Amino acid sequence: MDAELAAARALPRDPDRATLVGRAWLPGEPGGPSVVTVRGGEVHDLTRLAPTMADLINAPDPVALARDERAVRVGPLTALLEASHADRVSERAAHLLAPTDLSAHKAAGVTFVKSMLERVVEEATRGDPDAAAAARARIEGLIGGNLTAIVPGSEAAAKLKAHLIEAGAWSPYLEVGIGVDAEIFTKAQPMSAVGTGAEIGIHPRSQWNNPEPEVVLVIANDGRIVGATLGNDVNLRDFEGRSALLLGKAKDNNAACAIGPLIRLVDDRFTVDTIRGLVVALEVRGTDGFVLQGSSSMREISRDIENLVGHLMGGTHQYPDGAVLFCGTMFAPVEDRDVPGHGFTHKLGDVVCIATPELGCLVNRINHADKAPPWTFGARQLLHNLHARGLL
């Protein structure tokens, strides 16, 4: 995991042109979570200007705040990345945290055709990987055509829905995939996400699960998309396949939400249109020698990112601290890992890398959720910590 944590992988390909912010644990008496910016490979502390990342992203001009010359130099990013390795993290050394804190952590589901079909497969098999291949072939035969051409909520989508209902093949996943309303759910509690280098958790009872690489929008409380980062919306295919009502159990486990490594703020060089064109790569490397690789484009998304933000917030939903929104996974790994026809599932020790040249690389290692470091530092602890450091 050290190679992926190197600055050359962690940073965007144009770091000197990017406005980058994040969070780091900075040691001291007392130490604590700090809002930082990265300039020229050096980390600078912004916490006296923005005590929380929610303060920064909801500022009238987040970019100007990130570029403020009053930021205090901490040290080279290379040192913080090295100290962020799951085996070396210590409160005595500065290291990166997930770049989000008090904002709501939300996710959009089934926004890409390939992953939508795999959700239908999970439902049809009741979470049984042995039945996945046959179910996939049957469902693809029933749906037919090119679903990427279907605009959610359109007349064509309504006609397809009627056809599938008549064939007895309609699904809640198809409803939110091509219907009028997008699926927006709570991925994790504020402050619970883990950052790059950390372990990510899967439930110890899960036998069929996968990474969900996603672009994560950073949204101010007035609905502006102010930045983007990378995320892993880890999913338990067997739990959710048994019942869509187990979505929370399949998604919100200890350490099952990874975000990072840094937030790139929207500016004149990195725009909302840039986000629309991102190509994200996934790599999984197992201790058994298994390697899974792939890439996919945000241009394949079925709902525009500003449309998703409209489903997230507005007259019926408000988020005073802003929100981060997982845009939906572009990947649904189906390659066989061990047994033919069983597809992919994680093994302990897998290293998952999610990368795009514009945002860098998020890297995490798989563990069981009950063995990954427990979440103990929440909003209450943050407020007490900031007060003790004279920052509130």
N, C-alpha and C positions, 0 to 999 in steps of 0.2 A: 504493500500500500504506500510505501514511501515515495516511489516514483510518481504516483498520481498526486501526491501531496506537494510535490515540488512546484515552485512558483510558476515555472514554464507551463505546467498543465493547469494549475489552479486559476491562473489569471486569463482574461480574454487575450486574444492575439494582438490587440491594440491597447495595452494597459495605459499608455501615456495619453491616449485620447478618450479614455473612459472615466466617467465619474462613478467611483466605486465606494460603497459604504458597507459596513457590517457591524458585527458585535464581537467583542473579545473579552475574555476574563483577564483582568489586569491585577497582578498581585499587589499587596500593600497592607496597610494597617488602618482599616480593613481593606482587603481587595474586593473586587466585584465586577459584575458585567458592565461593560463600557461600550458606547457607540464610537465607532472608529471609521476613518477613511483611509484609503491606500493611494499614495501618490509616489510615483517613481520608485516603486518597490518598498517604500517605507510606510509603516503604519502610524497614524496620527490619531490622538484621542480627541473626540468631539463632545465628550459627555458634559462638560460645563456649558456647552452651547445647546445641547440636546440630550437631556438625561436619559431618554429612551428612544428606541428606533421609531416608536409611534409618534413622538414629538417631531422627529426629523421628517418623516414622510408626510405628516399633516401640516408642515410649515408652508407658508405662502410660496416660498421658493426653495425647495429641498436642495437643488443644485448649488445655489449660492451659499447655503448653510454648509454643505459638504466641502466647499472650496474655501471656507473662511480661514484666513491666515492665523487666527488665534488658536487653531488646533495644535495640540502638544505632541511632539514626536515621541513615539513609544520604542520603535526599533524596526529592524528589517522584517518584512513579511515572511521570509524564508524561515526565520526562527520560530515564529508563531505557528506556521504550518507544520513544522517538524514536531512541535510540542502538542499538536492537535491529534496526533496518532492515538488511537484508542488505548494502546498499551503504555502510553507515556503521559497521558493527561494528568496534571497536578495543579492544585490551586497555587502552588509556589511558582509556577511558570506561566507567562502570558500565552494564551492559546485562543483559537477562534471558537466561537459559539455559533449556533444558528443565527442568521442575521435578522431575525424577526423576534418581537417580544409581545407587546400588549395587543397587537392587532388580532382580529378574528382570523382563524386558520380554516379556510373553507376550500371546497373542491367541487369541480364540475365533473359529472360522470358521463360516460358513453358519448363523447364528443367526436370520436374517430370511428370510422366504419369497422375497421378490423377489431378493435377492442369491443365495440358494441356486439358484434357477432359472437365474440368469445364469452361475453356475459350471458348471451342467450344459450350458448353451449353449456355453461355452468349450471344454469337453471334447468335445462332439459335433462342433464345427467344427475341432478340433485347433488352436485359436488363430487361425483365419482369419476376420477381421471380415466378409469378403464373404459368408460363408455364415451369418451370425448370424441374420438376419431369418427365413429359412426354417427354421432349426433351432429357433428360439424358438417359432414357430407349431406345429411338429410336437410338440415336447416338452409344450407347454401342452395340446395336444389329447390326448396320451396320459395325462397326469396327471389332468387334469380336476378338477372340484370345487374346494373351498376349502381349500387346504393350511394356512391359518392356524388351522383348527379341529383340525388333527392335533396331538396331544400327543406329542412325541418319546418313543420307547420304549413307547408304549401298544399295546393290542391292535389299534386302528384303524390305527396306523402299520405294524404287522406285516402286516396284511392288504393294505395298499397296497404294501408291499414285495414281497409274493408276486405281486401283480398285475403290477407293473412288471418283475420278473424274468421272468415268463412272456412279457411283451411284448418282452423284450430291451432294456428301457430303464433298467435299474438302473444306478446310478452311485455311486462313492465319496462324492460330495458329498451325495447323498440319504441315504446310510448315516449320515453324521454329522449331517445336517440333521434327520432324523426318527427315527434309530435310538437305541439305548440309550446309546451313548457320544458325548459331545461332542468336537468337534475342538479341541484346545488345542495351539498350536505356539509356538515361540520366534520372536517378531517381530524382535528386535534384541538385541544385546549390551548389558549394563548400561553406562551412560555414553555410548552412541552416539547417542541421540536428539537431535534439534535442537528448538529452541524457537520461539516466535512471532517472526515477522519474518525468519526464516532461509529459505534456499533448501532445497527438498526435491528429492531426486534420483530420476530414472527412468533405467533402463539405456539407453545410447545406441542399442542395437540394437532396442529395443522400438518397435513400430508400433501397438500397441493397448493402452492402459493407462488407468487412471482413479484419481481420489481415492477413498478409503474413509473417510468421516467416521464417527467412532465416539465413544461415551462410554467413558472409560477409568477403571476402578476402581482405587483405591489400597488395597492390602491388607496388613495387618500379618502378621508371621510366624505368628501364631496363628489366622489365617483371618478376622479382623475386617475388614470394609469400613470404612476410616477416612476415606475421602475419594473425590473424583472429579475428573476433568479431561477435556479434549477431546483427541482424537488423529486423525491421518491415517495410516491403514495403507495407504499407497500400494501399488497392485497392478499388475502387468504381465499383462494378460489373455492376450496371445499366448504368453508363456513358460509360464504355468500351464496354458493350454489345450492346449499340445502334450503335456504330461505333468504329472499331479498331483505327480510326484516332483521337479518343478522348483519346488515351492513356495518353497523357500529362495532360489532364484535370483530368483523373482518378487517376493519380499518384503524380503529382507535385503540391500539395496544401500546404499552410502554416502548418508547424509542421507534415507533413505526412511522414517524413523520420526519423525514430528513430534508433540510433546506440549506442551500448555499452554493458555493462557498461565500459569495458576496452578492449584494444587490447592485446591479448597474442601473443608475438613475437615467430617466429619459432626459435627453438634452438635444442639442443640435446635431450630434453625431450618432445618437442612438434613439430612434423614434419609435412610436407605436407601430408604424409600418415595418420597421426593422424587426420588431417582435413577431409580426405576422409571417415573416419569411425565414425564421430560424429553422435550422436543420439540427436535430438532436441525435447524438450517437449514444448507444448503450453497449456496454461490455460487462460480462459477468465472467469471472475467473474463479474456478473452484480449486480446492486443495487436492481434488481427485484428477486434476489436469483438464477438466472440462472447460471449454471456452464458448461463450455465446456472444455474438456481435450482431449489430444491426444499426440502421439509422432511419430516420423518418422526418418529414417536414411538417411544420405548422400550417403550411398551405393546404394540407389535407383535412384540416379541422372542419366540422360540419356547421358550426356556429361561429361567427366572427367574435373575436375576443371582446370587443366593446359591447356586442350583444350579450355575451355572458355576464359582463359587469352589470348590464341592465337587469338581468335576471337576479343578480346577487343583491343589489341595493337600489334604493329609490324610495318611492312613497310608502311601500309596505315593509321595507327593511332598512334600518339605519345602523351604522357602525361608527360610533364616535371616535374610536381609536384607529380607524381605517381597517383594512383587511388585506390578507394575501389569499390569492385564489389559484389553486392548481387547475390548469386548463383541461385536464383529461389526458389519459395516456395514449401515446401513439403506437404503443407496442402491446402485443399479446403473445408472448413466446410460446410456440407450440412444438419446437424441435424436441425430439426424444433425447432424454439425458441418460437413462439407464435401460428401461424396459420399452421395447417397441410399442407404440400406440399410447404410452402413458404421458408423452409430452415432457414439458419442463417443470421442475420444482426446485426450490432452493435447498442447499445443504449448508450446514453450519460451516462458517469460515469463508463462504463465498465473498469475494470482493466485487462490489458493484460500482461501476464508473458511469456517470451520466455527464455528457459533455457537449458543448457547442462553442465554436470559436469566439462568439460574441460575449459569452458569459463565463467561460472557463470550464472547470471540471469539478463535480461533486462526487466524492468517493466515500464509501461506507462498507463495513464488514458485517455479515449476517451473524446474528446470535439469536437464541431464544429470548423472548421478551422478558421472561422472569430471571434471566441471567445477565442481561444488559444492565448497566448502571441505572438504578431507579430514579424517577423524576422527583426531586425533593425541593427544587428552587422555583417557586411560583410567584404570582403577582404580589402577594403579601410580603414574601421574603425580599423581593426586589425593592418595594417601597421602603422597608426598614433599612435595607442596605444603602440605598441612595441617601436616606436621611442621615445615616451614620457617617457617610462620606461627605456630608455637607452639600449635597447636590440637589436637595429638595427644600 
